[in-house]
Amino acid sequence: MSLTTRLENYIEGILFELQREDQDEMLIQIGNSDSYLRDELIYQSFGRLIFSHQLDAIELNKF
């Protein structure tokens, strides 16, 4: 399953959490020229991870 599909599923509530590998890939792809992946999926997913407290202070400092 692609990162795009996993993030779509996460935002739609089909997946309830993202694996560490997904978060790492999000960081790698955050500068991607694909605006849908970058703006709609990665930014929204990071926001959701932060507001749902799925990232602790140590993890946030890594980003």
PDBQT receptor file of N, H, CA, C and O in Angstrom, charges set to zero:
ATOM      1  N   MET A   1       0.849  -1.170   0.000  1.00  0.00    +0.000 N 
ATOM      2  CA  MET A   1       0.000   0.000   0.000  1.00  0.00    +0.000 C 
ATOM      3  C   MET A   1       0.901   1.242   0.000  1.00  0.00    +0.000 C 
ATOM      4  O   MET A   1       1.880   1.303   0.745  1.00  0.00    +0.000 OA
ATOM      5  N   SER A   2       0.577   2.196  -0.811  1.00  0.00    +0.000 N 
ATOM      6  H   SER A   2      -0.218   2.146  -1.416  1.00  0.00    +0.000 HD
ATOM      7  CA  SER A   2       1.396   3.406  -0.950  1.00  0.00    +0.000 C 
ATOM      8  C   SER A   2       1.186   4.346   0.232  1.00  0.00    +0.000 C 
ATOM      9  O   SER A   2       0.207   4.228   0.968  1.00  0.00    +0.000 OA
ATOM     10  N   LEU A   3       2.119   5.278   0.402  1.00  0.00    +0.000 N 
ATOM     11  H   LEU A   3       2.914   5.374  -0.196  1.00  0.00    +0.000 HD
ATOM     12  CA  LEU A   3       1.991   6.279   1.451  1.00  0.00    +0.000 C 
ATOM     13  C   LEU A   3       0.708   7.083   1.248  1.00  0.00    +0.000 C 
ATOM     14  O   LEU A   3      -0.005   7.368   2.210  1.00  0.00    +0.000 OA
ATOM     15  N   THR A   4       0.416   7.444   0.021  1.00  0.00    +0.000 N 
ATOM     16  H   THR A   4       0.995   7.213  -0.761  1.00  0.00    +0.000 HD
ATOM     17  CA  THR A   4      -0.800   8.209  -0.271  1.00  0.00    +0.000 C 
ATOM     18  C   THR A   4      -2.031   7.465   0.228  1.00  0.00    +0.000 C 
ATOM     19  O   THR A   4      -2.887   8.057   0.886  1.00  0.00    +0.000 OA
ATOM     20  N   THR A   5      -2.130   6.200  -0.071  1.00  0.00    +0.000 N 
ATOM     21  H   THR A   5      -1.435   5.719  -0.606  1.00  0.00    +0.000 HD
ATOM     22  CA  THR A   5      -3.283   5.403   0.349  1.00  0.00    +0.000 C 
ATOM     23  C   THR A   5      -3.355   5.279   1.863  1.00  0.00    +0.000 C 
ATOM     24  O   THR A   5      -4.433   5.395   2.445  1.00  0.00    +0.000 OA
ATOM     25  N   ARG A   6      -2.216   5.045   2.502  1.00  0.00    +0.000 N 
ATOM     26  H   ARG A   6      -1.340   4.951   2.028  1.00  0.00    +0.000 HD
ATOM     27  CA  ARG A   6      -2.205   4.927   3.965  1.00  0.00    +0.000 C 
ATOM     28  C   ARG A   6      -2.641   6.236   4.617  1.00  0.00    +0.000 C 
ATOM     29  O   ARG A   6      -3.401   6.225   5.586  1.00  0.00    +0.000 OA
ATOM     30  N   LEU A   7      -2.163   7.363   4.090  1.00  0.00    +0.000 N 
ATOM     31  H   LEU A   7      -1.546   7.372   3.303  1.00  0.00    +0.000 HD
ATOM     32  CA  LEU A   7      -2.544   8.656   4.662  1.00  0.00    +0.000 C 
ATOM     33  C   LEU A   7      -4.013   8.975   4.402  1.00  0.00    +0.000 C 
ATOM     34  O   LEU A   7      -4.689   9.520   5.276  1.00  0.00    +0.000 OA
ATOM     35  N   GLU A   8      -4.509   8.649   3.231  1.00  0.00    +0.000 N 
ATOM     36  H   GLU A   8      -3.961   8.206   2.522  1.00  0.00    +0.000 HD
ATOM     37  CA  GLU A   8      -5.943   8.830   2.952  1.00  0.00    +0.000 C 
ATOM     38  C   GLU A   8      -6.770   8.013   3.940  1.00  0.00    +0.000 C 
ATOM     39  O   GLU A   8      -7.757   8.503   4.489  1.00  0.00    +0.000 OA
ATOM     40  N   ASN A   9      -6.363   6.772   4.160  1.00  0.00    +0.000 N 
ATOM     41  H   ASN A   9      -5.561   6.374   3.714  1.00  0.00    +0.000 HD
ATOM     42  CA  ASN A   9      -7.078   5.912   5.110  1.00  0.00    +0.000 C 
ATOM     43  C   ASN A   9      -7.004   6.459   6.529  1.00  0.00    +0.000 C 
ATOM     44  O   ASN A   9      -7.974   6.362   7.280  1.00  0.00    +0.000 OA
ATOM     45  N   TYR A  10      -5.873   7.028   6.902  1.00  0.00    +0.000 N 
ATOM     46  H   TYR A  10      -5.084   7.107   6.291  1.00  0.00    +0.000 HD
ATOM     47  CA  TYR A  10      -5.711   7.611   8.231  1.00  0.00    +0.000 C 
ATOM     48  C   TYR A  10      -6.629   8.824   8.399  1.00  0.00    +0.000 C 
ATOM     49  O   TYR A  10      -7.319   8.943   9.411  1.00  0.00    +0.000 OA
ATOM     50  N   ILE A  11      -6.640   9.711   7.424  1.00  0.00    +0.000 N 
ATOM     51  H   ILE A  11      -6.079   9.614   6.602  1.00  0.00    +0.000 HD
ATOM     52  CA  ILE A  11      -7.471  10.910   7.500  1.00  0.00    +0.000 C 
ATOM     53  C   ILE A  11      -8.958  10.549   7.498  1.00  0.00    +0.000 C 
ATOM     54  O   ILE A  11      -9.757  11.198   8.172  1.00  0.00    +0.000 OA
ATOM     55  N   GLU A  12      -9.324   9.519   6.744  1.00  0.00    +0.000 N 
ATOM     56  H   GLU A  12      -8.675   8.992   6.196  1.00  0.00    +0.000 HD
ATOM     57  CA  GLU A  12     -10.725   9.096   6.673  1.00  0.00    +0.000 C 
ATOM     58  C   GLU A  12     -11.146   8.269   7.885  1.00  0.00    +0.000 C 
ATOM     59  O   GLU A  12     -12.322   7.932   8.024  1.00  0.00    +0.000 OA
ATOM     60  N   GLY A  13     -10.204   7.942   8.757  1.00  0.00    +0.000 N 
ATOM     61  H   GLY A  13      -9.249   8.215   8.644  1.00  0.00    +0.000 HD
ATOM     62  CA  GLY A  13     -10.540   7.181   9.963  1.00  0.00    +0.000 C 
ATOM     63  C   GLY A  13     -10.539   5.678   9.777  1.00  0.00    +0.000 C 
ATOM     64  O   GLY A  13     -10.969   4.942  10.665  1.00  0.00    +0.000 OA
ATOM     65  N   ILE A  14     -10.063   5.214   8.637  1.00  0.00    +0.000 N 
ATOM     66  H   ILE A  14      -9.713   5.811   7.915  1.00  0.00    +0.000 HD
ATOM     67  CA  ILE A  14      -9.968   3.769   8.398  1.00  0.00    +0.000 C 
ATOM     68  C   ILE A  14      -8.782   3.198   9.162  1.00  0.00    +0.000 C 
ATOM     69  O   ILE A  14      -8.864   2.108   9.728  1.00  0.00    +0.000 OA
ATOM     70  N   LEU A  15      -7.678   3.940   9.177  1.00  0.00    +0.000 N 
ATOM     71  H   LEU A  15      -7.611   4.826   8.718  1.00  0.00    +0.000 HD
ATOM     72  CA  LEU A  15      -6.525   3.610  10.021  1.00  0.00    +0.000 C 
ATOM     73  C   LEU A  15      -6.560   4.551  11.217  1.00  0.00    +0.000 C 
ATOM     74  O   LEU A  15      -6.821   5.745  11.066  1.00  0.00    +0.000 OA
ATOM     75  N   PHE A  16      -6.298   4.019  12.400  1.00  0.00    +0.000 N 
ATOM     76  H   PHE A  16      -6.085   3.049  12.523  1.00  0.00    +0.000 HD
ATOM     77  CA  PHE A  16      -6.373   4.838  13.607  1.00  0.00    +0.000 C 
ATOM     78  C   PHE A  16      -5.021   5.362  14.066  1.00  0.00    +0.000 C 
ATOM     79  O   PHE A  16      -4.953   6.268  14.896  1.00  0.00    +0.000 OA
ATOM     80  N   GLU A  17      -3.951   4.799  13.533  1.00  0.00    +0.000 N 
ATOM     81  H   GLU A  17      -4.006   4.063  12.859  1.00  0.00    +0.000 HD
ATOM     82  CA  GLU A  17      -2.618   5.308  13.832  1.00  0.00    +0.000 C 
ATOM     83  C   GLU A  17      -1.700   5.001  12.672  1.00  0.00    +0.000 C 
ATOM     84  O   GLU A  17      -1.960   4.110  11.863  1.00  0.00    +0.000 OA
ATOM     85  N   LEU A  18      -0.626   5.755  12.609  1.00  0.00    +0.000 N 
ATOM     86  H   LEU A  18      -0.415   6.478  13.266  1.00  0.00    +0.000 HD
ATOM     87  CA  LEU A  18       0.371   5.549  11.568  1.00  0.00    +0.000 C 
ATOM     88  C   LEU A  18       1.604   4.916  12.186  1.00  0.00    +0.000 C 
ATOM     89  O   LEU A  18       1.986   5.238  13.311  1.00  0.00    +0.000 OA
ATOM     90  N   GLN A  19       2.204   4.037  11.457  1.00  0.00    +0.000 N 
ATOM     91  H   GLN A  19       1.893   3.776  10.543  1.00  0.00    +0.000 HD
ATOM     92  CA  GLN A  19       3.423   3.390  11.908  1.00  0.00    +0.000 C 
ATOM     93  C   GLN A  19       4.578   4.388  11.863  1.00  0.00    +0.000 C 
ATOM     94  O   GLN A  19       4.519   5.387  11.147  1.00  0.00    +0.000 OA
ATOM     95  N   ARG A  20       5.605   4.112  12.620  1.00  0.00    +0.000 N 
ATOM     96  H   ARG A  20       5.653   3.301  13.202  1.00  0.00    +0.000 HD
ATOM     97  CA  ARG A  20       6.793   4.975  12.642  1.00  0.00    +0.000 C 
ATOM     98  C   ARG A  20       7.380   5.121  11.236  1.00  0.00    +0.000 C 
ATOM     99  O   ARG A  20       7.859   6.194  10.870  1.00  0.00    +0.000 OA
ATOM    100  N   GLU A  21       7.341   4.048  10.456  1.00  0.00    +0.000 N 
ATOM    101  H   GLU A  21       6.952   3.177  10.754  1.00  0.00    +0.000 HD
ATOM    102  CA  GLU A  21       7.864   4.087   9.092  1.00  0.00    +0.000 C 
ATOM    103  C   GLU A  21       7.073   5.080   8.236  1.00  0.00    +0.000 C 
ATOM    104  O   GLU A  21       7.638   5.765   7.384  1.00  0.00    +0.000 OA
ATOM    105  N   ASP A  22       5.770   5.148   8.471  1.00  0.00    +0.000 N 
ATOM    106  H   ASP A  22       5.311   4.591   9.163  1.00  0.00    +0.000 HD
ATOM    107  CA  ASP A  22       4.938   6.115   7.743  1.00  0.00    +0.000 C 
ATOM    108  C   ASP A  22       5.331   7.540   8.115  1.00  0.00    +0.000 C 
ATOM    109  O   ASP A  22       5.436   8.405   7.245  1.00  0.00    +0.000 OA
ATOM    110  N   GLN A  23       5.546   7.786   9.399  1.00  0.00    +0.000 N 
ATOM    111  H   GLN A  23       5.460   7.084  10.106  1.00  0.00    +0.000 HD
ATOM    112  CA  GLN A  23       5.941   9.111   9.854  1.00  0.00    +0.000 C 
ATOM    113  C   GLN A  23       7.298   9.497   9.271  1.00  0.00    +0.000 C 
ATOM    114  O   GLN A  23       7.495  10.642   8.863  1.00  0.00    +0.000 OA
ATOM    115  N   ASP A  24       8.225   8.557   9.229  1.00  0.00    +0.000 N 
ATOM    116  H   ASP A  24       8.065   7.627   9.561  1.00  0.00    +0.000 HD
ATOM    117  CA  ASP A  24       9.538   8.826   8.630  1.00  0.00    +0.000 C 
ATOM    118  C   ASP A  24       9.408   9.149   7.151  1.00  0.00    +0.000 C 
ATOM    119  O   ASP A  24      10.064  10.063   6.651  1.00  0.00    +0.000 OA
ATOM    120  N   GLU A  25       8.563   8.401   6.449  1.00  0.00    +0.000 N 
ATOM    121  H   GLU A  25       8.030   7.659   6.855  1.00  0.00    +0.000 HD
ATOM    122  CA  GLU A  25       8.350   8.646   5.021  1.00  0.00    +0.000 C 
ATOM    123  C   GLU A  25       7.672   9.992   4.797  1.00  0.00    +0.000 C 
ATOM    124  O   GLU A  25       7.951  10.668   3.806  1.00  0.00    +0.000 OA
ATOM    125  N   MET A  26       6.789  10.386   5.702  1.00  0.00    +0.000 N 
ATOM    126  H   MET A  26       6.563   9.837   6.507  1.00  0.00    +0.000 HD
ATOM    127  CA  MET A  26       6.152  11.696   5.608  1.00  0.00    +0.000 C 
ATOM    128  C   MET A  26       7.204  12.802   5.671  1.00  0.00    +0.000 C 
ATOM    129  O   MET A  26       7.124  13.777   4.925  1.00  0.00    +0.000 OA
ATOM    130  N   LEU A  27       8.180  12.655   6.552  1.00  0.00    +0.000 N 
ATOM    131  H   LEU A  27       8.245  11.862   7.159  1.00  0.00    +0.000 HD
ATOM    132  CA  LEU A  27       9.252  13.649   6.650  1.00  0.00    +0.000 C 
ATOM    133  C   LEU A  27      10.073  13.718   5.373  1.00  0.00    +0.000 C 
ATOM    134  O   LEU A  27      10.454  14.800   4.927  1.00  0.00    +0.000 OA
ATOM    135  N   ILE A  28      10.341  12.566   4.793  1.00  0.00    +0.000 N 
ATOM    136  H   ILE A  28      10.031  11.687   5.156  1.00  0.00    +0.000 HD
ATOM    137  CA  ILE A  28      11.111  12.519   3.549  1.00  0.00    +0.000 C 
ATOM    138  C   ILE A  28      10.330  13.195   2.425  1.00  0.00    +0.000 C 
ATOM    139  O   ILE A  28      10.908  13.905   1.602  1.00  0.00    +0.000 OA
ATOM    140  N   GLN A  29       9.017  12.975   2.391  1.00  0.00    +0.000 N 
ATOM    141  H   GLN A  29       8.547  12.398   3.060  1.00  0.00    +0.000 HD
ATOM    142  CA  GLN A  29       8.173  13.460   1.294  1.00  0.00    +0.000 C 
ATOM    143  C   GLN A  29       7.568  14.839   1.527  1.00  0.00    +0.000 C 
ATOM    144  O   GLN A  29       6.825  15.336   0.680  1.00  0.00    +0.000 OA
ATOM    145  N   ILE A  30       7.873  15.468   2.666  1.00  0.00    +0.000 N 
ATOM    146  H   ILE A  30       8.477  15.065   3.354  1.00  0.00    +0.000 HD
ATOM    147  CA  ILE A  30       7.223  16.744   2.995  1.00  0.00    +0.000 C 
ATOM    148  C   ILE A  30       7.542  17.848   1.980  1.00  0.00    +0.000 C 
ATOM    149  O   ILE A  30       6.790  18.817   1.874  1.00  0.00    +0.000 OA
ATOM    150  N   GLY A  31       8.619  17.720   1.251  1.00  0.00    +0.000 N 
ATOM    151  H   GLY A  31       9.230  16.933   1.337  1.00  0.00    +0.000 HD
ATOM    152  CA  GLY A  31       8.959  18.690   0.216  1.00  0.00    +0.000 C 
ATOM    153  C   GLY A  31       8.564  18.243  -1.181  1.00  0.00    +0.000 C 
ATOM    154  O   GLY A  31       8.984  18.854  -2.164  1.00  0.00    +0.000 OA
ATOM    155  N   ASN A  32       7.773  17.202  -1.286  1.00  0.00    +0.000 N 
ATOM    156  H   ASN A  32       7.432  16.706  -0.488  1.00  0.00    +0.000 HD
ATOM    157  CA  ASN A  32       7.347  16.652  -2.564  1.00  0.00    +0.000 C 
ATOM    158  C   ASN A  32       6.592  17.707  -3.368  1.00  0.00    +0.000 C 
ATOM    159  O   ASN A  32       5.835  18.496  -2.803  1.00  0.00    +0.000 OA
ATOM    160  N   SER A  33       6.794  17.723  -4.665  1.00  0.00    +0.000 N 
ATOM    161  H   SER A  33       7.410  17.082  -5.124  1.00  0.00    +0.000 HD
ATOM    162  CA  SER A  33       6.120  18.702  -5.518  1.00  0.00    +0.000 C 
ATOM    163  C   SER A  33       4.641  18.366  -5.749  1.00  0.00    +0.000 C 
ATOM    164  O   SER A  33       3.896  19.196  -6.271  1.00  0.00    +0.000 OA
ATOM    165  N   ASP A  34       4.216  17.174  -5.370  1.00  0.00    +0.000 N 
ATOM    166  H   ASP A  34       4.821  16.500  -4.946  1.00  0.00    +0.000 HD
ATOM    167  CA  ASP A  34       2.811  16.783  -5.479  1.00  0.00    +0.000 C 
ATOM    168  C   ASP A  34       2.032  17.473  -4.356  1.00  0.00    +0.000 C 
ATOM    169  O   ASP A  34       2.105  17.064  -3.197  1.00  0.00    +0.000 OA
ATOM    170  N   SER A  35       1.288  18.523  -4.713  1.00  0.00    +0.000 N 
ATOM    171  H   SER A  35       1.229  18.855  -5.654  1.00  0.00    +0.000 HD
ATOM    172  CA  SER A  35       0.609  19.325  -3.696  1.00  0.00    +0.000 C 
ATOM    173  C   SER A  35      -0.454  18.538  -2.942  1.00  0.00    +0.000 C 
ATOM    174  O   SER A  35      -0.699  18.811  -1.766  1.00  0.00    +0.000 OA
ATOM    175  N   TYR A  36      -1.084  17.578  -3.583  1.00  0.00    +0.000 N 
ATOM    176  H   TYR A  36      -0.885  17.356  -4.538  1.00  0.00    +0.000 HD
ATOM    177  CA  TYR A  36      -2.091  16.764  -2.888  1.00  0.00    +0.000 C 
ATOM    178  C   TYR A  36      -1.425  15.961  -1.778  1.00  0.00    +0.000 C 
ATOM    179  O   TYR A  36      -1.900  15.969  -0.642  1.00  0.00    +0.000 OA
ATOM    180  N   LEU A  37      -0.342  15.275  -2.085  1.00  0.00    +0.000 N 
ATOM    181  H   LEU A  37       0.044  15.268  -3.008  1.00  0.00    +0.000 HD
ATOM    182  CA  LEU A  37       0.371  14.488  -1.079  1.00  0.00    +0.000 C 
ATOM    183  C   LEU A  37       0.886  15.398   0.033  1.00  0.00    +0.000 C 
ATOM    184  O   LEU A  37       0.693  15.110   1.215  1.00  0.00    +0.000 OA
ATOM    185  N   ARG A  38       1.528  16.475  -0.338  1.00  0.00    +0.000 N 
ATOM    186  H   ARG A  38       1.684  16.709  -1.298  1.00  0.00    +0.000 HD
ATOM    187  CA  ARG A  38       2.157  17.372   0.632  1.00  0.00    +0.000 C 
ATOM    188  C   ARG A  38       1.122  18.120   1.471  1.00  0.00    +0.000 C 
ATOM    189  O   ARG A  38       1.142  18.033   2.699  1.00  0.00    +0.000 OA
ATOM    190  N   ASP A  39       0.220  18.855   0.819  1.00  0.00    +0.000 N 
ATOM    191  H   ASP A  39       0.204  18.926  -0.179  1.00  0.00    +0.000 HD
ATOM    192  CA  ASP A  39      -0.682  19.760   1.523  1.00  0.00    +0.000 C 
ATOM    193  C   ASP A  39      -1.897  19.068   2.119  1.00  0.00    +0.000 C 
ATOM    194  O   ASP A  39      -2.283  19.346   3.254  1.00  0.00    +0.000 OA
ATOM    195  N   GLU A  40      -2.489  18.183   1.364  1.00  0.00    +0.000 N 
ATOM    196  H   GLU A  40      -2.175  17.957   0.442  1.00  0.00    +0.000 HD
ATOM    197  CA  GLU A  40      -3.724  17.547   1.820  1.00  0.00    +0.000 C 
ATOM    198  C   GLU A  40      -3.478  16.357   2.741  1.00  0.00    +0.000 C 
ATOM    199  O   GLU A  40      -4.232  16.131   3.687  1.00  0.00    +0.000 OA
ATOM    200  N   LEU A  41      -2.435  15.607   2.465  1.00  0.00    +0.000 N 
ATOM    201  H   LEU A  41      -1.822  15.791   1.696  1.00  0.00    +0.000 HD
ATOM    202  CA  LEU A  41      -2.235  14.376   3.228  1.00  0.00    +0.000 C 
ATOM    203  C   LEU A  41      -1.174  14.494   4.319  1.00  0.00    +0.000 C 
ATOM    204  O   LEU A  41      -1.450  14.192   5.480  1.00  0.00    +0.000 OA
ATOM    205  N   ILE A  42       0.017  14.922   3.967  1.00  0.00    +0.000 N 
ATOM    206  H   ILE A  42       0.241  15.168   3.024  1.00  0.00    +0.000 HD
ATOM    207  CA  ILE A  42       1.097  14.952   4.957  1.00  0.00    +0.000 C 
ATOM    208  C   ILE A  42       0.822  16.005   6.022  1.00  0.00    +0.000 C 
ATOM    209  O   ILE A  42       0.881  15.691   7.211  1.00  0.00    +0.000 OA
ATOM    210  N   TYR A  43       0.524  17.242   5.639  1.00  0.00    +0.000 N 
ATOM    211  H   TYR A  43       0.476  17.497   4.674  1.00  0.00    +0.000 HD
ATOM    212  CA  TYR A  43       0.286  18.292   6.632  1.00  0.00    +0.000 C 
ATOM    213  C   TYR A  43      -0.903  17.948   7.522  1.00  0.00    +0.000 C 
ATOM    214  O   TYR A  43      -0.836  18.109   8.741  1.00  0.00    +0.000 OA
ATOM    215  N   GLN A  44      -1.982  17.479   6.922  1.00  0.00    +0.000 N 
ATOM    216  H   GLN A  44      -2.037  17.349   5.932  1.00  0.00    +0.000 HD
ATOM    217  CA  GLN A  44      -3.156  17.118   7.719  1.00  0.00    +0.000 C 
ATOM    218  C   GLN A  44      -2.862  15.953   8.656  1.00  0.00    +0.000 C 
ATOM    219  O   GLN A  44      -3.329  15.933   9.795  1.00  0.00    +0.000 OA
ATOM    220  N   SER A  45      -2.095  14.991   8.181  1.00  0.00    +0.000 N 
ATOM    221  H   SER A  45      -1.716  15.007   7.255  1.00  0.00    +0.000 HD
ATOM    222  CA  SER A  45      -1.767  13.838   9.017  1.00  0.00    +0.000 C 
ATOM    223  C   SER A  45      -0.887  14.243  10.192  1.00  0.00    +0.000 C 
ATOM    224  O   SER A  45      -1.098  13.779  11.312  1.00  0.00    +0.000 OA
ATOM    225  N   PHE A  46       0.102  15.110   9.947  1.00  0.00    +0.000 N 
ATOM    226  H   PHE A  46       0.274  15.487   9.037  1.00  0.00    +0.000 HD
ATOM    227  CA  PHE A  46       0.927  15.584  11.056  1.00  0.00    +0.000 C 
ATOM    228  C   PHE A  46       0.059  16.350  12.061  1.00  0.00    +0.000 C 
ATOM    229  O   PHE A  46       0.220  16.181  13.270  1.00  0.00    +0.000 OA
ATOM    230  N   GLY A  47      -0.839  17.172  11.579  1.00  0.00    +0.000 N 
ATOM    231  H   GLY A  47      -0.970  17.309  10.597  1.00  0.00    +0.000 HD
ATOM    232  CA  GLY A  47      -1.738  17.890  12.482  1.00  0.00    +0.000 C 
ATOM    233  C   GLY A  47      -2.575  16.951  13.318  1.00  0.00    +0.000 C 
ATOM    234  O   GLY A  47      -2.751  17.152  14.519  1.00  0.00    +0.000 OA
ATOM    235  N   ARG A  48      -3.080  15.944  12.681  1.00  0.00    +0.000 N 
ATOM    236  H   ARG A  48      -2.937  15.781  11.705  1.00  0.00    +0.000 HD
ATOM    237  CA  ARG A  48      -3.906  14.959  13.407  1.00  0.00    +0.000 C 
ATOM    238  C   ARG A  48      -3.071  14.195  14.430  1.00  0.00    +0.000 C 
ATOM    239  O   ARG A  48      -3.534  13.947  15.544  1.00  0.00    +0.000 OA
ATOM    240  N   LEU A  49      -1.851  13.823  14.067  1.00  0.00    +0.000 N 
ATOM    241  H   LEU A  49      -1.475  14.024  13.163  1.00  0.00    +0.000 HD
ATOM    242  CA  LEU A  49      -0.968  13.131  15.007  1.00  0.00    +0.000 C 
ATOM    243  C   LEU A  49      -0.679  14.002  16.227  1.00  0.00    +0.000 C 
ATOM    244  O   LEU A  49      -0.646  13.511  17.355  1.00  0.00    +0.000 OA
ATOM    245  N   ILE A  50      -0.473  15.285  15.995  1.00  0.00    +0.000 N 
ATOM    246  H   ILE A  50      -0.499  15.684  15.078  1.00  0.00    +0.000 HD
ATOM    247  CA  ILE A  50      -0.161  16.200  17.094  1.00  0.00    +0.000 C 
ATOM    248  C   ILE A  50      -1.381  16.408  17.995  1.00  0.00    +0.000 C 
ATOM    249  O   ILE A  50      -1.280  16.275  19.215  1.00  0.00    +0.000 OA
ATOM    250  N   PHE A  51      -2.511  16.729  17.410  1.00  0.00    +0.000 N 
ATOM    251  H   PHE A  51      -2.593  16.837  16.419  1.00  0.00    +0.000 HD
ATOM    252  CA  PHE A  51      -3.701  17.029  18.210  1.00  0.00    +0.000 C 
ATOM    253  C   PHE A  51      -4.308  15.809  18.882  1.00  0.00    +0.000 C 
ATOM    254  O   PHE A  51      -5.051  15.949  19.853  1.00  0.00    +0.000 OA
ATOM    255  N   SER A  52      -4.008  14.623  18.387  1.00  0.00    +0.000 N 
ATOM    256  H   SER A  52      -3.405  14.510  17.598  1.00  0.00    +0.000 HD
ATOM    257  CA  SER A  52      -4.513  13.408  19.035  1.00  0.00    +0.000 C 
ATOM    258  C   SER A  52      -3.488  12.831  20.015  1.00  0.00    +0.000 C 
ATOM    259  O   SER A  52      -3.678  11.744  20.560  1.00  0.00    +0.000 OA
ATOM    260  N   HIS A  53      -2.399  13.577  20.229  1.00  0.00    +0.000 N 
ATOM    261  H   HIS A  53      -2.244  14.460  19.786  1.00  0.00    +0.000 HD
ATOM    262  CA  HIS A  53      -1.352  13.198  21.183  1.00  0.00    +0.000 C 
ATOM    263  C   HIS A  53      -0.698  11.862  20.848  1.00  0.00    +0.000 C 
ATOM    264  O   HIS A  53      -0.306  11.116  21.745  1.00  0.00    +0.000 OA
ATOM    265  N   GLN A  54      -0.582  11.562  19.557  1.00  0.00    +0.000 N 
ATOM    266  H   GLN A  54      -0.901  12.168  18.828  1.00  0.00    +0.000 HD
ATOM    267  CA  GLN A  54       0.108  10.354  19.123  1.00  0.00    +0.000 C 
ATOM    268  C   GLN A  54       1.597  10.592  18.984  1.00  0.00    +0.000 C 
ATOM    269  O   GLN A  54       2.364   9.649  18.789  1.00  0.00    +0.000 OA
ATOM    270  N   LEU A  55       2.012  11.846  19.082  1.00  0.00    +0.000 N 
ATOM    271  H   LEU A  55       1.389  12.612  19.240  1.00  0.00    +0.000 HD
ATOM    272  CA  LEU A  55       3.432  12.201  19.084  1.00  0.00    +0.000 C 
ATOM    273  C   LEU A  55       3.732  12.847  20.427  1.00  0.00    +0.000 C 
ATOM    274  O   LEU A  55       3.046  13.785  20.833  1.00  0.00    +0.000 OA
ATOM    275  N   ASP A  56       4.743  12.355  21.115  1.00  0.00    +0.000 N 
ATOM    276  H   ASP A  56       5.300  11.593  20.785  1.00  0.00    +0.000 HD
ATOM    277  CA  ASP A  56       5.119  12.973  22.381  1.00  0.00    +0.000 C 
ATOM    278  C   ASP A  56       6.135  14.086  22.140  1.00  0.00    +0.000 C 
ATOM    279  O   ASP A  56       6.565  14.307  21.008  1.00  0.00    +0.000 OA
ATOM    280  N   ALA A  57       6.512  14.781  23.200  1.00  0.00    +0.000 N 
ATOM    281  H   ALA A  57       6.162  14.602  24.119  1.00  0.00    +0.000 HD
ATOM    282  CA  ALA A  57       7.406  15.939  23.078  1.00  0.00    +0.000 C 
ATOM    283  C   ALA A  57       8.743  15.564  22.460  1.00  0.00    +0.000 C 
ATOM    284  O   ALA A  57       9.295  16.339  21.679  1.00  0.00    +0.000 OA
ATOM    285  N   ILE A  58       9.265  14.415  22.786  1.00  0.00    +0.000 N 
ATOM    286  H   ILE A  58       8.817  13.786  23.421  1.00  0.00    +0.000 HD
ATOM    287  CA  ILE A  58      10.547  13.968  22.229  1.00  0.00    +0.000 C 
ATOM    288  C   ILE A  58      10.426  13.767  20.726  1.00  0.00    +0.000 C 
ATOM    289  O   ILE A  58      11.306  14.174  19.967  1.00  0.00    +0.000 OA
ATOM    290  N   GLU A  59       9.344  13.144  20.300  1.00  0.00    +0.000 N 
ATOM    291  H   GLU A  59       8.629  12.814  20.917  1.00  0.00    +0.000 HD
ATOM    292  CA  GLU A  59       9.141  12.921  18.864  1.00  0.00    +0.000 C 
ATOM    293  C   GLU A  59       8.935  14.247  18.127  1.00  0.00    +0.000 C 
ATOM    294  O   GLU A  59       9.432  14.423  17.015  1.00  0.00    +0.000 OA
ATOM    295  N   LEU A  60       8.213  15.164  18.736  1.00  0.00    +0.000 N 
ATOM    296  H   LEU A  60       7.809  15.020  19.639  1.00  0.00    +0.000 HD
ATOM    297  CA  LEU A  60       7.998  16.476  18.097  1.00  0.00    +0.000 C 
ATOM    298  C   LEU A  60       9.313  17.219  17.914  1.00  0.00    +0.000 C 
ATOM    299  O   LEU A  60       9.502  17.900  16.907  1.00  0.00    +0.000 OA
ATOM    300  N   ASN A  61      10.213  17.100  18.862  1.00  0.00    +0.000 N 
ATOM    301  H   ASN A  61      10.060  16.546  19.681  1.00  0.00    +0.000 HD
ATOM    302  CA  ASN A  61      11.510  17.763  18.743  1.00  0.00    +0.000 C 
ATOM    303  C   ASN A  61      12.343  17.181  17.611  1.00  0.00    +0.000 C 
ATOM    304  O   ASN A  61      13.193  17.876  17.054  1.00  0.00    +0.000 OA
ATOM    305  N   LYS A  62      12.116  15.921  17.259  1.00  0.00    +0.000 N 
ATOM    306  H   LYS A  62      11.425  15.357  17.711  1.00  0.00    +0.000 HD
ATOM    307  CA  LYS A  62      12.835  15.292  16.140  1.00  0.00    +0.000 C 
ATOM    308  C   LYS A  62      12.401  15.911  14.817  1.00  0.00    +0.000 C 
ATOM    309  O   LYS A  62      13.190  15.997  13.876  1.00  0.00    +0.000 OA
ATOM    310  N   PHE A  63      11.130  16.347  14.749  1.00  0.00    +0.000 N 
ATOM    311  H   PHE A  63      10.489  16.277  15.514  1.00  0.00    +0.000 HD
ATOM    312  CA  PHE A  63      10.603  16.898  13.515  1.00  0.00    +0.000 C 
ATOM    313  C   PHE A  63      11.026  18.328  13.389  1.00  0.00    +0.000 C 
ATOM    314  O   PHE A  63      10.685  18.989  12.408  1.00  0.00    +0.000 OA
TER     315      PHE A  63
